[in-house]
Amino acid sequence: MAFHPDITRRDDVSLALDAANSAVRIASRQLTGNAGTVEIPNADGTSTIMGVGAGGSGIAPWVGDTTAPGKPLGISAESHNGAVWVSWDGTLDGGIPADFDHVRFTAVDGSKTVDMGQLTAAGKVTAAELKAGDTVTITAVAYDDAHAADGSSTPNASVASDPVTVVVQSAADAAQVRQAQDNAQSALDKAGQASDTATAAKTTADGKNKIFSAASEPAHMGLVPGDLWFQLDSSSHVTGIQTWNGSRFVDYLVVANEILVAGSVGTTQIANGAITTDLLTSNAVTAIKIAAQTITGDKLNVGSVASAIMTSNLFKTSGTSDFTIINDSGVTVYKNGTPYSHMGSDTTYGLQAWDPNRSAMVDVSSQIFGTNYAYETTDLESPTFSVTNVGANWSPWGNAAAPSMKINSPTGRFIFIWDARYIGALHDDVMGSWINLNISESSSGEPWVWSSGDVHANFQNISGAYGGAGFSQNSPGFTMVSLTPNKDYWLFFSHRSLHYRFTGQAKFRASGHCNQRTLIALPA
């Protein structure tokens, strides 16, 4: 009988093996390949690359970005206990760009440079390896998240921030601490409270409480509330006192109306340098001098304070409805709980007062000091043009090369008085001149947000063979304008002239002139 492997009956094991082999062959044909690289253009001219071309991360944003972020603003520094703390308010010059990554801070102490770390948002960094007493300079540099086309990081760095300096303040003076320890040890020795053995214990006179002098914490077995542990260092000096409260040792607090040193009753009540503690509680402390930077508290209640220099974030008088506040922004006077006047750096021009008509604080310094006056004698020419036809021909408008004045009003209202003219003899062809006063939001000129319209400046007759009656007219302009409050604007003069060409006269090149301009701007 013939045997055919595909149609001949086979046992169950062989069939299972054949099925498995077929599955492996089919699966091996389902091969995968590299998906390639995709580059997506961004609206700002950069691109985002995804795929193998972006390197190990698979995504490379901001490819081709060469614009550095603005320098960091809002940097401040302070020092406490041997460390320097630097704060950043989270702002950059020009704002935070979309590709911003981080700001890195550096401290320079002479020839020593310390990397203080980085921030991705407002916050603080610190460094503790700086020398006490030295003046440290702090700078910060902002970086973006730009990448090269191969996916590698190529961040753009801003210019360094304005430097901030701070003096490194020391922690507790080691010599003073040692002297206080020696004085305390001497007092204990004289009182008979010191022990030659660190682990020795003594029973007090009443037989109820014990005193331990040891470097390590005594065993808790047999302790009763009130037992004392004098903590010793490696030189057997007392560094602290703790008392047993029934479950654990806690700091031993001494509260007294008066502490007397033996043999010193009278002028001296506490020996110099004999107390070093984080907490002192007393009904009264009398001192001729308290060292600078040694009082820290939420509240100081005294009848009067005499000081050459007093530093605080906030000063407030005691009134409840009528009072005065002094802070970093300035001085604010309140009447019936409402700000009545304010002088400070947070205002546009430095001085504000309460306006009962608008129920709001308004700037008054610009109305007191804000009158602007400009007088120019430089020659302002209309652009030169060709007079080709018999009759009157207007020159184009010509604008002053630089703004006559920059103005700003808290109300947005101005009163303008202006005049422009030509001093001297006009050219024979000039019949007259017109001027315009124009206001722009840009220091470079047009477009105008307001224009005065034409104002006659000069007229004259055509001299020589053409005859005619001559006259002159100077017409100052006067008007009130309402613009946006607290916004900077620039004033420009514009000028054009009227020229005349008679029959038989050859065509000529002409331009008008204005060589005297006066402007007064009054915030209203």
Summary of the structure (lengths in Angstrom):
residues: 524
radius of gyration: 43.3
end to end distance: 120.9
largest distance: 141.2
contacts: 1313
relative contact order: 0.07
helix: 9%
strand: 39%
